[in-house]
Amino acid sequence: MNLVIDRGNTQLKYGIFDQCQLIHSDLSDFLDKKNIKHLNDRFHIQRIIISSVVKERHDELLANLSAITPTVIDLQYNTPLPFDWQYNTKETIGKDRLAAVAGAISLYPNNDLLVIDAGTAITYELVKDGIYMGGNISPGLSMRFKALNHFTSRLPLLSKEDNTPLIGSSTAEAITAGVQNGLTFEIDGLIEELSPQYESLKTIITGGDAEFFARKLKNPIFVHPNLVLIGLNRILEYNAQYI
């Protein structure tokens, strides 16, 4: 069994794979020795991969994981990847972005792809002919709400709402409409700009706000909540030849 871990800015998500089949996934604040032992007793873990954008307690987590198997990959920019990629500053790229690309290519190997991860930040990745070309990074929904509250003296801290007008008739509506509609237009606009250039383009979205945007976007998209986990497992399987 494979254990794959995606440790993001707000939460840790993990999955158990039997080869390419995801058989269990869950969220956690952290995986301590007790949690990991319980998972190992239940699933008999043989290989592990972790992608983390958080430095805090990272060495502790690696030590806990290494206690159950020596086959632990701490994903880095120079880890062998199952795709070619073009990026000028490879050492700075977020590992979760690489995992999302790997997951998308494994699901749609014959398409050009726009891969969107709608989390704390929203990231866009472009794949052409199986090659990762690069992408964009923009503030996500919660970050935009927090920025309006933090950098002004009177605007309240709000959160996403399903039913938001195009133009707000109150301060609260003005904030939710501005944040949510603005980001929705951003996503739709990028899809509409890229689609004529890439005839087979498929748009895949993942992350905590994926379902929210799926209900609001005009353009067709494919929602994959476990895309990063799928990608991490693909990278782990690809590296089996090296470990």
Phi, psi and omega in degrees: 000147176253137171252123178241139187229127175245104181258105182262192183290331186246339182200166176249127178241135180226158179218151174250126180243136167259098191058250182259005185259120175283118183250347180198140174212156181196171177247151179205155172286324182194154175253103178270183184300321181294315179300315184292320177298318179299316178296318181292320178298327183277322189242353179054067186288132180252324183223149184223143169226141179230134170244122182225134172257007183245128179276330184300125177063019182293317179297323178296317179297317178299320179295319178297320181289320182293342180290339181255340176200142177283350184268082180234123176256121172266099190303129177227171182297334182262007172294135177304133184241150182276027177204159174272150180212149180242116181201129188287332180235070186300328183290348182259355189286145176290132183295329178296331177294317178297319180294320178297320178296315179300319179295317181294317180295322180292329180277325184229071188289343186251018182234151162287147192225142164246115185252121184244129175244107186262086179235219177306311165254160174249125183244147179235129180234134180251128177241127178233126179053038178079003181252130177284117187268339185132187183190191181234157175230133182219155177297138177279182184302305185296325179295323179291318176299315181294323180296318179297322179288318186287322187263010173232163183268341188231350182283132183283162175274116181242176178224173187297148178230139181291317184258095182236131180287167176292320178236127182283146177249011173212168180298318179298315178294323179298322180290308182296320179294318181295315182289308187288313179293322179300317181287324176298316178296324178299313181293310179300320181297318179294318178300316182292329177287323185276328188304317180294337182275338184229098190295329182262019187297127169247141178252124180243135180233141178219183179100171186298331180257015184298312182296323179301312181287329179301330180280347188246338184286145177282326185276149180291136179221162177245123182266127178227093183301330184254027185301316182294321177297317178300317179295319178298319178294323177298318178294320179297314179296321179297325182276359178301333179288343183256347187240000000 
